[in-house]
Amino acid sequence: MIRWIKRGALYLLFVLDPWMYIRKIPLLNKFKPGIYFETNIYGTKISMIDDRTFDYYTHISQGKIYEPALTLQLKTLFKDYDFPTFVDIGAHYGYFTIYAGKLIGSRGQVISIEPHKKYYIRLLKNIQINGLKENIRTFNLALSDKEGQANMEGWDERVLHEVGNGDVQVITFDQLCKRENIQPDIIKIDVHGAKGKVLAGMLNTLKNKVSHLFCELHDDLLGYTIREIIQILEATGLEVFEFTKHREVSGGKLIPISGDFLSHYDDRMRRY
């Protein structure tokens, strides 16, 4: 997990014992049956419907929190803003969208972006059952470094494949922010390999508005290397840190990106 930040902050880690209520429920109309659960995440109750056991349900059913270090870090950051705007790029079923919506409430806004129609439908349902329809703005589209169309392919149909006749609308984040008057403070990106393209399409917004950005990087970055991505981000005036062990309670340490870090990933890429 890489984190970009424009200012320093104090980071604390603590754990509250989560509780959960889980049952399978039939959903009406176009919504398929799913696994319904309620859980308390660092003092905030959320409800979710998960289609499969290996997404969020597995963590919750074992008494765990999904990506606990990142989840707690977001809670800490939201407290620093009077009127925060949080953008969830690659929202999937809406775990971070819902959590942010509960924490921010009416004092700010949450923008949730999910390109896959099936996941987007589930996202809308999860927003609805949490009573957050008035607090969250959703967009069923993909972000990249240029306008166009795409299909969702690859593992679990989460990989963006830009084609001329795709069924998913593609625009840049800068275009979306200008069109919809979005002024983000905090952004989370999880788009399974398309991070370089998404970041290249939000340079103006990063330079002028964003103060915190979280982005999970993979080896396959659709034409971009990690070194190139870091150079892009540094050119916008952002400081770059590794955010360690974001899937673990003990994680969340910030380590400045160094030449050794980049060499490690360069070596990994050369081996593939």
C-alpha positions in Angstrom: 0.0 0.0 0.0 1.4 3.4 -1.0 0.2 6.6 0.6 0.7 10.1 -0.7 0.3 13.0 1.7 0.9 16.8 1.6 1.1 17.4 5.3 2.2 15.6 8.5 -0.1 13.9 11.0 -0.1 11.9 14.1 -1.1 8.2 13.7 -2.4 6.0 16.4 -3.5 2.4 16.3 -6.0 0.8 18.6 -8.4 -2.0 18.4 -12.0 -2.4 19.6 -13.5 -5.9 19.8 -15.8 -6.2 16.8 -19.1 -7.9 17.0 -21.1 -9.3 14.1 -24.6 -10.6 13.1 -24.6 -12.7 10.0 -27.4 -14.4 8.1 -28.4 -15.2 4.5 -31.4 -13.3 3.2 -33.4 -13.5 0.0 -33.2 -10.2 -2.0 -36.1 -9.2 -4.3 -36.2 -8.1 -7.9 -32.8 -8.0 -9.7 -30.7 -8.4 -6.6 -29.4 -11.9 -6.1 -29.4 -13.7 -2.7 -26.5 -12.7 -0.6 -25.0 -12.9 2.9 -26.2 -10.1 5.1 -24.2 -9.0 8.1 -23.9 -6.2 10.6 -20.7 -5.3 12.3 -19.1 -2.7 14.5 -15.9 -1.2 13.0 -13.9 0.9 15.5 -17.2 2.0 17.1 -19.2 2.5 13.8 -22.0 0.1 13.0 -22.4 -0.8 9.3 -24.6 -3.3 7.4 -23.6 -5.1 4.2 -24.7 -7.7 1.7 -21.8 -9.7 0.4 -22.4 -12.0 -2.6 -19.6 -14.5 -1.7 -17.8 -15.6 1.4 -14.3 -14.6 0.3 -14.9 -10.8 0.0 -15.8 -9.1 3.2 -17.9 -11.8 5.0 -14.9 -14.0 5.7 -13.1 -11.3 7.7 -16.2 -10.3 9.6 -17.3 -13.9 10.4 -13.9 -14.5 12.0 -14.2 -11.5 14.2 -11.8 -9.4 12.1 -11.9 -6.0 10.4 -11.3 -5.8 6.7 -8.0 -4.0 6.0 -7.9 -2.7 9.6 -4.9 -0.4 9.4 -6.3 1.5 6.4 -9.8 1.6 7.9 -8.5 3.1 11.1 -6.3 5.5 9.3 -9.3 6.9 7.4 -11.3 7.3 10.6 -8.4 9.3 12.1 -8.1 11.5 9.0 -11.9 12.3 8.8 -11.7 13.9 12.2 -9.1 16.4 10.9 -11.7 18.0 8.5 -14.7 20.1 9.3 -16.3 19.3 5.9 -14.4 16.4 4.3 -14.9 15.0 0.8 -13.9 11.4 0.5 -13.6 9.7 -2.9 -13.7 5.9 -3.2 -12.4 4.8 -6.6 -13.1 1.2 -7.2 -15.8 1.0 -4.5 -16.8 -2.7 -5.2 -19.6 -3.5 -2.8 -19.1 -0.3 -0.8 -17.2 -1.3 2.3 -15.1 1.9 2.5 -17.9 4.0 0.9 -20.4 3.0 3.7 -17.8 3.3 6.5 -16.9 6.8 5.3 -20.6 7.7 4.8 -21.3 6.8 8.4 -18.4 8.7 9.8 -18.7 11.8 7.7 -22.5 12.0 7.7 -24.0 15.3 6.5 -21.0 17.4 7.4 -19.2 16.4 4.2 -19.7 14.2 1.3 -18.7 10.8 -0.1 -18.1 10.1 -3.8 -18.3 6.4 -4.8 -17.1 5.2 -8.2 -17.5 1.6 -9.4 -17.4 0.7 -13.2 -18.7 -2.9 -13.0 -22.5 -2.9 -13.3 -23.0 -6.0 -11.1 -20.9 -4.6 -8.3 -22.5 -1.1 -8.8 -26.0 -2.6 -8.2 -24.8 -4.3 -5.0 -23.1 -1.0 -4.0 -26.4 0.9 -4.4 -28.2 -1.8 -2.3 -25.6 -1.6 0.5 -25.9 2.2 0.5 -29.7 1.9 0.8 -29.7 -0.5 3.7 -27.4 1.8 5.6 -29.7 4.8 5.1 -27.0 6.7 3.2 -28.8 7.5 -0.1 -28.8 11.2 0.7 -25.2 11.3 1.8 -23.3 9.5 -1.0 -23.0 10.3 -4.7 -22.4 7.3 -6.9 -21.0 7.0 -10.5 -21.1 3.9 -12.6 -18.1 4.6 -14.8 -14.3 3.9 -15.1 -11.5 6.3 -14.7 -8.4 6.4 -16.9 -6.0 8.9 -18.6 -8.4 9.7 -21.4 -12.0 9.4 -22.4 -13.3 6.3 -24.1 -15.0 3.0 -23.5 -14.0 -0.2 -21.8 -14.9 -3.7 -20.7 -14.3 -5.2 -17.3 -12.2 -8.4 -17.8 -9.6 -10.6 -16.0 -9.9 -11.9 -12.5 -13.4 -11.5 -11.2 -14.0 -9.0 -14.1 -12.1 -6.3 -12.2 -9.5 -5.4 -14.8 -10.1 -2.5 -17.1 -9.7 -3.2 -20.8 -10.2 -0.1 -22.9 -11.8 -0.8 -26.3 -13.7 1.2 -28.8 -17.0 -0.5 -28.4 -17.0 -1.3 -24.6 -20.0 -1.1 -22.4 -18.3 1.0 -19.6 -18.0 4.7 -19.9 -14.4 6.0 -19.3 -13.4 9.5 -18.4 -10.6 11.1 -16.5 -10.9 12.1 -12.8 -10.1 15.7 -13.6 -13.0 15.7 -16.1 -15.4 14.2 -13.5 -14.4 16.7 -10.8 -14.9 19.6 -13.2 -18.3 18.3 -14.5 -19.7 17.4 -11.1 -18.0 20.1 -9.0 -16.1 17.6 -6.8 -13.3 18.9 -4.6 -11.8 15.9 -2.9 -9.7 15.9 0.2 -9.0 12.2 0.7 -9.0 9.6 -2.0 -8.7 5.8 -1.9 -7.9 3.9 -5.2 -8.2 0.2 -5.7 -8.6 -0.5 -9.4 -6.6 -3.7 -9.9 -3.8 -2.6 -12.2 -5.2 0.6 -13.6 -3.7 2.9 -11.0 -1.2 4.5 -13.3 -3.9 5.5 -15.8 -6.2 6.7 -13.1 -3.5 8.8 -11.5 -2.4 10.2 -14.9 -5.9 11.4 -15.4 -6.1 13.3 -12.1 -3.0 15.5 -12.1 -4.8 18.8 -12.0 -6.9 17.7 -9.1 -3.9 16.3 -7.2 -2.0 19.5 -7.6 -4.8 21.8 -6.4 -7.1 19.9 -4.1 -6.1 16.5 -2.7 -4.3 16.3 0.6 -4.3 12.5 1.2 -4.3 9.6 -1.3 -4.2 5.9 -0.6 -3.4 3.6 -3.5 -2.7 -0.2 -3.6 -0.1 -1.0 -6.2 0.3 -4.3 -8.0 3.1 -5.7 -10.3 0.9 -5.3 -13.4 0.1 -1.6 -13.8 -1.1 -1.5 -17.4 1.9 0.2 -18.9 3.2 2.1 -15.9 6.0 1.1 -13.6 6.0 1.9 -9.8 8.9 4.2 -10.4 7.0 6.2 -13.1 3.9 6.4 -10.9 5.9 7.8 -7.9 7.5 10.3 -10.3 4.1 11.4 -11.5 2.9 11.9 -7.9 6.0 13.7 -6.8 5.6 16.1 -9.7 2.2 17.2 -8.3 3.9 18.2 -5.0 2.9 15.1 -3.0 5.2 13.4 -0.6 5.3 9.6 -1.0 5.2 7.0 1.7 4.9 3.3 2.0 1.9 2.5 4.2 2.8 -0.8 5.7 0.6 -3.9 6.3 -2.7 -2.2 5.5 -4.5 -5.6 5.9 -3.2 -6.1 9.4 -4.1 -4.6 12.8 -0.4 -4.0 13.5 0.1 -2.1 10.2 -0.2 1.5 9.3 3.4 2.6 9.7 4.6 5.3 7.2 7.9 4.8 5.6 9.3 7.4 3.1 9.9 5.9 -0.3 13.7 5.4 -0.9 15.9 4.4 -3.7 16.2 0.9 -2.1 12.4 0.6 -2.2 12.3 1.4 -5.9 15.2 -0.9 -6.7 13.4 -3.7 -4.9 10.3 -3.3 -7.2 12.4 -2.8 -10.3 14.1 -6.1 -9.6 10.8 -7.8 -9.1 9.5 -6.5 -12.4 12.6 -7.7 -14.2 12.0 -11.2 -12.9 8.5 -11.4 -14.5 
